[in-house]
Amino acid sequence: MMLFGRRGLFVTALLSLLPTWLRPANATTFSEGVGEVRGFVMAAVDRRFGAGSAVADPSDPARFTTSFGDRSITTDVTDFFNYLLAYPEEDPDAALERFVDMIAEARTRIVSDDAIVAVVRNRDYVADAPGLGRDILHEPLGADLVVVYMADRANSMSPLTVKDFPGRDLASVRAVALDNLRKWLPKVVSDDAIEPGVAYFVDDNALLATSLILLDDFWKSIAARFPGDVLIALPRKDQLFIFDDDGKPTTRAIARQLIDVTIEGDFNLLSPLLYARRGGTIVTVPD
């Protein structure tokens, strides 16, 4: 549910690592390490909100639940743990404080319209979201992808549910979310170091990178570079790679290698699949 380091977390990393995207990432998941990190996070939550606020999930070493009066929030620390492995230069105390800040932000379900955004996830995200599942406000996008509506807060981005919008229909929420995304278009940055493709990300709001494919304005802005159908790779929640859908084996091989290396890194993952946008419709591309 919680997404660590919403703003700018990967911008520097993207700028510095794009020329070497094809090398393996350093992040690796160790179940015993996840459990230890969960303990540190739970202790910090108890210090912030009172002893006993955090309760471990006995069936999952990465999850725990925080209670706030009559509400509870389930948190998974896997991405936080892998972030610490991937960025050993990060101050762990500062990182921990930001992570607890995100949990604090999720206490309220009051969401102003200017905080509503739409992001791209897959169906597994909706099915596996701790404590929320199908209550998450979402709709199909194409292939196995879905549009998930989230609250874009100062330190976090968290999914919204149908209960957050009593009396409002999905169309009105969608219109607000897409209008808010358009405001970020001037912050879109591209890098063609992964030739023959291009990487796109959003400066100062890295987790909106995948959202760009929802905007006709974005597709119009890159039409000169990509005038026809395209291949789309979304291996991580802050990554958008686009290639010409030219049918060349080498193009697909590069796209596939980008995905495989990211999946090996096991951090902030979105999808292991390769997609295409053909005639405005998102479809999967078989290996």
KEFI-527747 format. One record per residue: x, y, z of N, C-alpha, C in turn; residue in one letter; residue number from 1; chain. Coordinates in steps of 0.001 Angstrom, whole numbers. Atoms other than C-alpha are relative to their C-alpha. Layout:
N
SEDREN,X,Y,Z,X,Y,Z,X,Y,Z,A,NUM,A
...
// end
This chain:
287
SEDREN,818,-1195,0,0,0,0,856,1252,0,M,1,A
SEDREN,-840,-1183,-73,2749,2432,868,1088,-56,-1061,M,2,A
SEDREN,-1022,-68,1038,5121,3570,-1840,1117,897,492,L,3,A
SEDREN,-1073,-742,-645,8482,4637,-535,649,1021,-932,F,4,A
SEDREN,-770,-1004,712,10142,7843,-1644,-674,510,-1245,G,5,A
SEDREN,782,-405,1156,7486,9317,-3905,719,1009,-877,R,6,A
SEDREN,-504,-1109,805,9214,12517,-4994,1500,-88,-229,R,7,A
SEDREN,-1385,-156,388,12464,12503,-6880,941,-1079,456,G,8,A
SEDREN,-878,1011,-580,13785,9317,-5325,953,-575,-1027,L,9,A
SEDREN,-805,686,1003,15061,7881,-8570,515,939,-1094,F,10,A
SEDREN,-402,-905,1063,15707,11009,-10627,1508,-2,-185,V,11,A
SEDREN,-1459,15,105,19421,11149,-9828,491,-1343,-500,T,12,A
SEDREN,-417,1332,430,19731,7403,-10249,-251,-201,-1481,A,13,A
SEDREN,298,149,1419,18049,7541,-13648,1015,753,-857,L,14,A
SEDREN,-940,-798,781,20304,10312,-14886,1384,-632,-38,L,15,A
SEDREN,-1351,533,-77,23464,8549,-13748,118,-1419,-533,S,16,A
SEDREN,-92,1411,358,22584,4959,-14592,-557,-335,-1371,L,17,A
SEDREN,591,340,1292,20761,5206,-17906,992,-592,-988,L,18,A
SEDREN,-928,617,952,23916,4496,-19953,351,-1436,341,P,19,A
SEDREN,-359,1362,-394,24310,1232,-17995,-1228,-772,473,T,20,A
SEDREN,1228,673,-424,20718,44,-17716,121,-1517,-83,W,21,A
SEDREN,-16,1433,250,21691,-3401,-18940,847,-779,992,L,22,A
SEDREN,-746,760,-997,23814,-4269,-15936,-945,-370,1148,R,23,A
SEDREN,909,427,-1064,22198,-6166,-13040,-40,1012,1134,P,24,A
SEDREN,137,-868,-1164,20874,-4184,-10091,595,-695,1223,A,25,A
SEDREN,-608,554,-1201,22329,-4648,-6624,-1031,-546,987,N,26,A
SEDREN,996,361,-1006,19051,-5075,-4759,-353,-1473,-75,A,27,A
SEDREN,378,1400,-108,18305,-8583,-3576,-867,-149,1238,T,28,A
SEDREN,885,188,-1139,15538,-9777,-1280,445,-1197,825,T,29,A
SEDREN,-301,1081,-930,16471,-11857,1780,-1099,19,1054,F,30,A
SEDREN,1174,-3,-868,13484,-12939,3824,349,346,1437,S,31,A
SEDREN,-350,-312,-1375,15333,-12774,7125,336,1475,166,E,32,A
SEDREN,-283,-1429,-58,16531,-9237,6332,-1261,823,8,G,33,A
SEDREN,1272,-709,34,13004,-8117,5538,-625,1,1389,V,34,A
SEDREN,572,86,-1338,11858,-9340,8934,689,922,983,G,35,A
SEDREN,-742,-880,-896,14610,-7439,10706,-357,1461,-249,E,36,A
SEDREN,363,-1375,330,13797,-4235,8849,-1417,294,472,V,37,A
SEDREN,1358,-204,-518,10127,-4707,9687,41,326,1490,R,38,A
SEDREN,-107,-276,-1426,11144,-4778,13345,414,1431,281,G,39,A
SEDREN,-436,-1382,-176,12969,-1457,13028,-1147,971,-295,F,40,A
SEDREN,1103,-891,378,9989,123,11256,-1096,-28,1056,V,41,A
SEDREN,1039,107,-1014,7497,-1204,13802,385,736,1280,M,42,A
SEDREN,-452,-714,-1196,9610,152,16658,-136,1510,-190,A,43,A
SEDREN,135,-1429,279,9664,3572,14981,-1464,420,9,A,44,A
SEDREN,1437,-289,-21,5878,3428,14497,-506,80,1435,V,45,A
SEDREN,416,-21,-1408,5400,2603,18181,493,1260,709,D,46,A
SEDREN,-519,-1226,-619,7624,5517,19170,-829,1205,-432,R,47,A
SEDREN,748,-1149,522,5606,7865,16962,-1448,13,492,R,48,A
SEDREN,1448,38,-244,2065,6678,17714,-402,-699,1279,F,49,A
SEDREN,321,651,-1263,2323,4849,21020,296,-1484,-22,G,50,A
SEDREN,-364,1413,-90,3435,1425,22218,-1185,-883,-377,A,51,A
SEDREN,1042,935,422,1504,-1410,20604,-761,432,-1224,G,52,A
SEDREN,706,-463,1205,410,619,17580,220,-941,-1179,S,53,A
SEDREN,-348,871,1124,2182,-1768,15191,-71,-1461,428,A,54,A
SEDREN,153,1427,-279,1291,-5470,15090,470,-790,-1208,V,55,A
SEDREN,-576,773,1100,3285,-7946,12994,-1012,-984,-572,A,56,A
SEDREN,785,1028,674,1591,-10181,10444,737,-1326,196,D,57,A
SEDREN,-721,1256,-262,2469,-13726,11589,232,-849,-1242,P,58,A
SEDREN,-122,805,1217,2090,-15101,8056,901,612,-1049,S,59,A
SEDREN,-824,-693,1001,4306,-12560,6256,1030,855,732,D,60,A
SEDREN,-1031,-737,-741,7668,-11276,7583,176,1445,-447,P,61,A
SEDREN,-161,-1364,499,7343,-8070,5527,-1153,914,398,A,62,A
SEDREN,1196,-799,-233,3914,-6903,6696,-313,186,1483,R,63,A
SEDREN,524,-256,-1334,2478,-5309,9796,-1176,956,-128,F,64,A
SEDREN,1181,-855,-5,-668,-3413,10729,150,1075,1073,T,65,A
SEDREN,-13,-1116,-937,-837,4,12383,-1434,421,275,T,66,A
SEDREN,1353,-380,-378,-3981,940,14298,-50,1465,400,S,67,A
SEDREN,252,-1399,-346,-5301,4497,14520,-1469,97,424,F,68,A
SEDREN,1382,-45,-452,-8430,4510,16659,-792,-1147,-594,G,69,A
SEDREN,832,1034,605,-11079,2668,14659,469,-378,-1401,D,70,A
SEDREN,-539,309,1326,-8893,2463,11535,1306,-754,141,R,71,A
SEDREN,-1286,701,25,-5971,249,10617,579,68,-1405,S,72,A
SEDREN,-715,-77,1274,-3348,376,7866,1011,-1132,-48,I,73,A
SEDREN,-966,1080,176,-1408,-2609,6583,1144,482,-884,T,74,A
SEDREN,-1197,-481,683,2152,-1865,5457,905,-1175,-350,T,75,A
SEDREN,-973,995,456,4591,-3990,3459,1343,711,-156,D,76,A
SEDREN,-1294,-685,-8,8283,-3092,3971,961,-522,-1071,V,77,A
SEDREN,-908,625,975,9686,-5111,1029,724,1034,-849,T,78,A
SEDREN,-641,-1004,854,10301,-2135,-1264,936,897,805,D,79,A
SEDREN,-860,-807,-859,11714,-119,1634,1318,-729,259,F,80,A
SEDREN,-1197,809,-242,14139,-2932,2437,891,-40,-1235,F,81,A
SEDREN,-786,78,1228,15225,-3294,-1178,568,1363,-400,N,82,A
SEDREN,-543,-1341,230,15625,477,-1448,1287,201,789,Y,83,A
SEDREN,-1194,-155,-832,18099,425,1440,1172,-798,-570,L,84,A
SEDREN,-1058,790,624,20045,-2341,-325,510,653,-1278,L,85,A
SEDREN,-377,-587,1288,20004,-545,-3663,742,1315,162,A,86,A
SEDREN,-616,-1313,-220,21099,2804,-2161,693,10,1359,Y,87,A
SEDREN,-678,106,-1300,23607,2008,614,515,1334,525,P,88,A
SEDREN,-471,-1304,-457,24705,5648,723,-1096,790,713,E,89,A
SEDREN,1122,-691,-647,21257,6663,1994,135,-61,1518,E,90,A
SEDREN,37,-35,-1458,21017,7730,5637,-1196,-833,458,D,91,A
SEDREN,1131,874,-351,18918,4870,7081,-965,636,992,P,92,A
SEDREN,887,-656,-967,17579,7007,9948,-947,971,-705,D,93,A
SEDREN,843,-935,750,16340,9669,7522,-1010,-751,-858,A,94,A
SEDREN,905,805,818,14869,7005,5251,-1130,-577,849,A,95,A
SEDREN,1003,564,-899,13086,5405,8191,-1010,1069,414,L,96,A
SEDREN,901,-1075,-398,11656,8740,9290,-997,322,-1118,E,97,A
SEDREN,901,-262,1124,10246,9367,5794,-1030,-1111,-149,R,98,A
SEDREN,915,1129,139,8738,5889,5725,-1122,83,1033,F,99,A
SEDREN,1027,-143,-1040,6940,6464,9026,-889,1205,-306,V,100,A
SEDREN,810,-1154,411,5806,9870,7727,-1095,-435,-977,D,101,A
SEDREN,983,470,970,4066,8048,4876,-1142,-736,684,M,102,A
SEDREN,1044,696,-745,2205,5828,7313,-899,1020,700,I,103,A
SEDREN,782,-1044,-671,1130,8931,9224,-940,686,-977,A,104,A
SEDREN,846,-664,997,-179,10531,6035,-1221,-829,-353,E,105,A
SEDREN,1100,884,398,-2360,7509,5346,-1086,-101,1063,A,106,A
SEDREN,1010,78,-1066,-4261,7982,8617,-1322,616,-433,R,107,A
SEDREN,1225,-680,401,-6737,10319,6991,-456,-472,-1372,T,108,A
SEDREN,558,349,1296,-9049,9352,4158,-520,1241,-711,R,109,A
SEDREN,460,-1232,633,-9826,12992,3425,988,376,-1097,I,110,A
SEDREN,-862,-259,1152,-8466,13706,-49,-563,1174,-779,V,111,A
SEDREN,432,-1137,813,-8649,17050,-1812,146,-351,-1472,S,112,A
SEDREN,-24,321,1427,-9259,17026,-5552,1377,195,-611,D,113,A
SEDREN,-1296,-262,626,-5845,18470,-6318,1054,-1048,346,D,114,A
SEDREN,-931,1074,-354,-4196,15392,-4729,-303,-1306,-732,A,115,A
SEDREN,409,1239,665,-5963,12813,-6921,784,-179,-1291,I,116,A
SEDREN,-714,321,1239,-3832,11150,-9604,-338,-1422,-419,V,117,A
SEDREN,188,1346,533,-4021,8061,-11789,1362,-591,-322,A,118,A
SEDREN,-1252,685,308,-1185,5548,-12000,-322,-1348,-634,V,119,A
SEDREN,176,1287,668,-674,2329,-13942,572,-1103,871,V,120,A
SEDREN,-435,1189,-699,-447,-994,-12147,-548,-1216,-762,R,121,A
SEDREN,615,1163,613,-1289,-4581,-13047,-1049,-591,934,N,122,A
SEDREN,1100,568,-790,-4156,-6742,-11832,493,-610,1307,R,123,A
SEDREN,-530,590,-1228,-1909,-8459,-9283,91,1033,1116,D,124,A
SEDREN,-98,-1053,-1016,-1392,-5141,-7502,-1342,179,702,Y,125,A
SEDREN,1334,-189,-575,-5124,-4746,-7003,-378,-1202,863,V,126,A
SEDREN,377,1211,-737,-5583,-8352,-5900,790,-153,1295,A,127,A
SEDREN,-885,245,-1135,-2639,-8277,-3485,103,1174,967,D,128,A
SEDREN,-146,-1176,-865,-2986,-4787,-1979,-476,-327,1405,A,129,A
SEDREN,351,413,-1368,-2934,-5432,1787,-1152,806,573,P,130,A
SEDREN,1101,-639,-691,-6233,-4713,3464,-987,744,-878,G,131,A
SEDREN,875,-773,872,-7842,-3157,393,-596,-861,-1119,L,132,A
SEDREN,451,878,1068,-8002,-5525,-2570,-924,690,-976,G,133,A
SEDREN,908,-485,1033,-10954,-4974,-4850,-697,1303,367,R,134,A
SEDREN,584,-1280,-370,-12108,-1935,-2872,773,1175,-592,D,135,A
SEDREN,-789,-1063,624,-9314,45,-4554,-743,549,-1214,I,136,A
SEDREN,651,-641,1138,-10702,2549,-7031,881,-193,-1234,L,137,A
SEDREN,-808,326,1172,-9484,1240,-10381,-906,-366,-1167,H,138,A
SEDREN,720,424,1198,-10502,385,-13924,1000,-587,-989,E,139,A
SEDREN,-924,647,935,-9043,-1741,-16742,578,991,-1002,P,140,A
SEDREN,-672,-834,993,-6541,-183,-19137,205,-751,-1307,L,141,A
SEDREN,-303,828,1159,-5679,-3022,-21509,992,-1056,415,G,142,A
SEDREN,-825,1141,-402,-3923,-6397,-21334,-281,-279,1480,A,143,A
SEDREN,218,236,-1436,-3364,-7067,-17599,171,1280,815,D,144,A
SEDREN,-240,-1262,-682,-2899,-3371,-16765,-1300,647,454,L,145,A
SEDREN,1146,-734,-522,-5252,-1253,-14681,437,1420,343,V,146,A
SEDREN,-213,-1364,-487,-5562,2427,-13845,-451,27,1458,V,147,A
SEDREN,312,-76,-1423,-5420,2922,-10074,18,1467,425,V,148,A
SEDREN,93,-1392,-460,-6513,6193,-8478,596,102,1396,Y,149,A
SEDREN,-752,-116,-1241,-4267,7393,-5682,6,1435,518,M,150,A
SEDREN,-202,-1303,-628,-3734,10240,-3255,1482,325,-56,A,151,A
SEDREN,-1380,-434,186,-540,12091,-4150,333,996,1105,D,152,A
SEDREN,-257,-824,-1175,586,13378,-761,1467,419,63,R,153,A
SEDREN,-1342,-574,-93,3741,15120,438,1087,-1063,29,A,154,A
SEDREN,-1032,1025,-149,5637,11944,1326,-407,-1364,-545,N,155,A
SEDREN,475,1316,403,3573,9145,-136,-1024,97,-1117,S,156,A
SEDREN,1081,134,949,1212,7959,-2801,-724,-1286,382,M,157,A
SEDREN,716,1175,-484,-1479,5597,-1594,-1335,-145,-713,S,158,A
SEDREN,1226,252,767,-4471,3958,-3287,-1244,487,717,P,159,A
SEDREN,1278,-454,-512,-7938,5352,-2859,-1046,-1090,-207,L,160,A
SEDREN,1062,993,123,-11082,3296,-2384,-1309,697,-348,T,161,A
SEDREN,1304,-549,358,-14672,3728,-3446,-614,747,1187,V,162,A
SEDREN,547,-651,-1187,-15443,4749,147,520,1426,170,K,163,A
SEDREN,-564,-1341,-109,-13273,7852,-270,-791,1019,-812,D,164,A
SEDREN,726,-903,897,-15699,9304,-2842,-1501,-283,43,F,165,A
SEDREN,1442,252,-79,-19248,8886,-1559,-780,977,-865,P,166,A
SEDREN,839,-856,826,-21766,10195,-4034,640,448,-1295,G,167,A
SEDREN,-660,-390,1257,-19224,10593,-6860,204,-1218,-878,R,168,A
SEDREN,-202,1121,911,-18964,8468,-9950,1443,-30,-482,D,169,A
SEDREN,-1373,199,446,-15783,7122,-11492,405,1026,-1049,L,170,A
SEDREN,-324,-954,1073,-15980,9472,-14488,480,1339,565,A,171,A
SEDREN,-401,-1292,-560,-15713,12561,-12282,1373,-92,661,S,172,A
SEDREN,-1321,202,-607,-12743,11138,-10354,1061,-93,-1080,V,173,A
SEDREN,-944,155,1105,-11041,10159,-13611,355,1353,-607,R,174,A
SEDREN,-247,-1308,613,-11442,13667,-15057,926,851,853,A,175,A
SEDREN,-854,-769,-909,-9878,15274,-11980,1422,-547,-17,V,176,A
SEDREN,-1328,623,-37,-6997,12769,-11896,802,313,-1251,A,177,A
SEDREN,-724,-262,1243,-6099,13261,-15550,360,1478,-138,L,178,A
SEDREN,-340,-1433,6,-6280,17053,-15225,1222,266,874,D,179,A
SEDREN,-1158,-178,-874,-3825,16825,-12332,1270,-546,-643,N,180,A
SEDREN,-1170,559,688,-1489,14621,-14389,519,959,-1064,L,181,A
SEDREN,-423,-924,1075,-1444,17144,-17231,870,1131,553,R,182,A
SEDREN,-800,-1068,-594,11,19704,-14843,1474,-386,125,K,183,A
SEDREN,-1371,470,-125,3143,17531,-14650,714,-130,-1341,W,184,A
SEDREN,-630,178,1320,3781,17422,-18403,1240,886,-203,L,185,A
SEDREN,-1230,-800,153,6270,20353,-18271,1199,-591,736,P,186,A
SEDREN,-1083,621,-760,8317,18206,-15846,490,-1312,-615,K,187,A
SEDREN,-405,1256,623,8660,15255,-18233,1406,136,-582,V,188,A
SEDREN,-1383,32,477,12290,14389,-18979,187,-1284,-791,V,189,A
SEDREN,-257,1186,811,13500,11995,-21673,1494,-236,-119,S,190,A
SEDREN,-1400,363,210,16754,10147,-22264,49,-1136,-1009,D,191,A
SEDREN,-63,1009,1068,17650,8185,-25393,1249,-875,108,D,192,A
SEDREN,-1200,812,-193,20669,6409,-23881,-265,-1483,-198,A,193,A
SEDREN,323,1411,214,18816,3097,-24272,-369,-245,-1459,I,194,A
SEDREN,259,101,1424,18762,3497,-28055,-140,-1461,-438,E,195,A
SEDREN,886,-868,777,16692,2562,-30047,-1247,465,744,P,196,A
SEDREN,1160,-437,-759,14282,3410,-27241,258,1304,717,G,197,A
SEDREN,-99,-1225,-787,13628,6381,-25011,-591,-279,1388,V,198,A
SEDREN,520,78,-1364,13198,6494,-21223,-646,1331,341,A,199,A
SEDREN,709,-1201,-429,10669,8966,-19856,-251,-80,1501,Y,200,A
SEDREN,352,-73,-1408,10260,10067,-16270,-426,1417,343,F,201,A
SEDREN,539,-1287,-421,8720,12932,-14330,881,554,1102,V,202,A
SEDREN,-885,-621,-977,11134,15211,-12532,-803,441,1218,D,203,A
SEDREN,591,-364,-1289,10224,15646,-8848,-1253,-794,341,D,204,A
SEDREN,1124,868,-347,7490,13000,-8978,153,-1294,-799,N,205,A
SEDREN,-422,1138,806,9092,9798,-10222,-1093,-1034,-222,A,206,A
SEDREN,1008,1048,105,6100,7539,-9572,-1149,350,-936,L,207,A
SEDREN,985,-327,1019,4039,9365,-12205,493,-352,-1402,L,208,A
SEDREN,-534,324,1325,6233,8080,-15043,-954,-887,-789,A,209,A
SEDREN,891,908,724,3884,5227,-15929,-1307,680,-383,T,210,A
SEDREN,1270,-683,255,913,7608,-15811,-14,720,-1336,S,211,A
SEDREN,-71,-755,1243,2137,9371,-18931,-750,-692,-1136,L,212,A
SEDREN,653,706,1106,710,6653,-21166,-1512,167,22,I,213,A
SEDREN,1436,-235,-93,-2782,7655,-19989,-425,1291,-679,L,214,A
SEDREN,303,-1340,499,-2547,11118,-21534,171,113,-1505,L,215,A
SEDREN,-119,-270,1434,-3316,11881,-25180,1009,1112,-242,D,216,A
SEDREN,-945,-1110,140,-1291,15061,-24624,1438,-518,-56,D,217,A
SEDREN,-1346,565,17,1795,12959,-23907,290,-660,-1345,F,218,A
SEDREN,-232,671,1278,1382,10825,-27029,163,1007,-1138,W,219,A
SEDREN,-158,-1044,1025,947,13964,-29131,1378,656,107,K,220,A
SEDREN,-1283,-676,-198,4109,15457,-27606,1178,-819,-521,S,221,A
SEDREN,-1100,845,485,6227,12468,-28720,-282,-570,-1382,I,222,A
SEDREN,405,548,1300,4511,11862,-32062,1093,142,-1058,A,223,A
SEDREN,-1072,-163,988,7480,13219,-34018,1038,-1104,138,A,224,A
SEDREN,-972,1071,-238,9765,10613,-32416,-626,-1365,-200,R,225,A
SEDREN,701,1281,116,7171,7821,-32336,-1316,225,-743,F,226,A
SEDREN,1206,-329,768,4696,8438,-35171,-992,-1151,-124,P,227,A
SEDREN,885,1148,166,3266,4917,-35188,-191,-771,1284,G,228,A
SEDREN,165,863,-1167,2677,1986,-32900,1319,-121,755,D,229,A
SEDREN,-1199,63,-834,5101,1543,-30007,-28,-1223,904,V,230,A
SEDREN,-151,973,-1071,6426,-1046,-27594,173,763,1307,L,231,A
SEDREN,-49,-657,-1303,6101,-173,-23902,515,-985,1037,I,232,A
SEDREN,-498,789,-1119,8133,-1534,-21004,-226,793,1279,A,233,A
SEDREN,298,-612,-1293,6993,-786,-17440,501,-923,1106,L,234,A
SEDREN,-476,992,-967,9262,-3003,-15352,-79,461,1443,P,235,A
SEDREN,16,-538,-1351,9277,-681,-12347,-1023,1124,73,R,236,A
SEDREN,1073,-974,-158,6709,1721,-10923,430,1421,-356,K,237,A
SEDREN,-496,-1327,362,8937,4689,-11772,694,-17,-1355,D,238,A
SEDREN,-693,143,1280,10045,3511,-15230,-983,-84,-1159,Q,239,A
SEDREN,747,86,1252,8591,4106,-18685,999,-4,-1146,L,240,A
SEDREN,-865,120,1165,10504,2865,-21723,-877,-192,-1230,F,241,A
SEDREN,780,91,1233,9145,3330,-25235,941,-259,-1174,I,242,A
SEDREN,-744,369,1203,10413,1767,-28481,-945,1,-1193,F,243,A
SEDREN,802,192,1215,9232,1794,-32079,-437,-1450,-80,D,244,A
SEDREN,498,1362,209,7039,-1236,-32722,305,-374,-1448,D,245,A
SEDREN,-461,187,1371,9115,-1976,-35810,130,-1462,-408,D,246,A
SEDREN,-75,1419,327,9040,-5772,-35628,1400,-566,-28,G,247,A
SEDREN,-1380,468,29,12824,-5994,-35386,313,-818,1252,K,248,A
SEDREN,-354,812,-1166,14068,-8808,-33124,937,725,966,P,249,A
SEDREN,-954,-693,-877,16872,-6563,-31826,-701,995,915,T,250,A
SEDREN,744,-962,-818,14393,-3921,-30615,-685,-710,1154,T,251,A
SEDREN,694,749,-1060,12350,-6469,-28714,998,-606,984,R,252,A
SEDREN,-993,609,-879,15488,-8096,-27347,520,1017,1015,A,253,A
SEDREN,-472,-1038,-921,16718,-4804,-25852,-1075,319,1038,I,254,A
SEDREN,1096,-268,-925,13307,-4092,-24355,-141,-1130,1022,A,255,A
SEDREN,121,1147,-893,13142,-7595,-22918,1142,-49,1003,R,256,A
SEDREN,-1137,30,-912,16639,-7322,-21432,-142,1059,1089,Q,257,A
SEDREN,264,-1030,-999,15707,-4069,-19709,-960,-515,1072,L,258,A
SEDREN,979,543,-936,12734,-5802,-18148,633,-1068,882,I,259,A
SEDREN,-575,1113,-764,14681,-8900,-17120,984,477,1063,D,260,A
SEDREN,-975,-523,-956,17476,-6921,-15448,-711,680,1168,V,261,A
SEDREN,749,-672,-1053,14938,-4840,-13531,-673,-1004,928,T,262,A
SEDREN,645,1033,-809,13033,-7910,-12381,1028,-682,899,I,263,A
SEDREN,-1071,602,-801,16339,-9418,-11212,336,878,1199,E,264,A
SEDREN,-276,-915,-1098,16877,-6298,-9103,-1026,-76,1113,G,265,A
SEDREN,1039,268,-1000,13569,-7051,-7320,-291,1214,872,D,266,A
SEDREN,296,-1213,-750,12791,-3455,-6345,-1061,820,-715,F,267,A
SEDREN,1033,-902,516,9614,-1414,-6858,-601,-499,-1309,N,268,A
SEDREN,374,601,1278,8460,-3819,-9563,-1452,293,-381,L,269,A
SEDREN,1347,-177,519,5444,-3272,-11784,-407,-1197,-848,L,270,A
SEDREN,425,1098,867,5303,-5788,-14637,1186,-612,-741,S,271,A
SEDREN,-1044,672,779,7556,-8407,-16275,-344,-123,-1477,P,272,A
SEDREN,475,168,1371,5563,-8203,-19512,441,1161,-889,L,273,A
SEDREN,-227,-1038,1010,6273,-6284,-22711,-1345,309,-641,L,274,A
SEDREN,1284,-435,543,3352,-4253,-24037,217,755,-1307,Y,275,A
SEDREN,-16,-838,1196,2483,-2454,-27242,-1243,875,21,A,276,A
SEDREN,1164,-868,226,199,459,-28036,-252,15,-1500,R,277,A
SEDREN,323,156,1417,-1446,-322,-31335,-1405,548,-256,R,278,A
SEDREN,1278,-639,257,-4173,1885,-32664,-636,570,1253,G,279,A
SEDREN,492,-592,-1237,-4456,3465,-29227,-391,-1000,1072,G,280,A
SEDREN,368,1060,-952,-5046,105,-27491,1250,-674,553,T,281,A
SEDREN,-1119,672,-642,-2666,-1497,-24992,-192,-1508,-82,I,282,A
SEDREN,42,1451,106,-1889,-5160,-25708,1332,-561,480,V,283,A
SEDREN,-1258,646,-357,723,-7644,-24554,715,-474,-1249,T,284,A
SEDREN,-830,483,1107,3598,-8688,-26807,640,-1309,435,V,285,A
SEDREN,-597,1291,-383,4496,-12408,-26638,1497,21,-215,P,286,A
SEDREN,-1447,120,176,8167,-13261,-26198,270,-723,-1312,D,287,A
// end
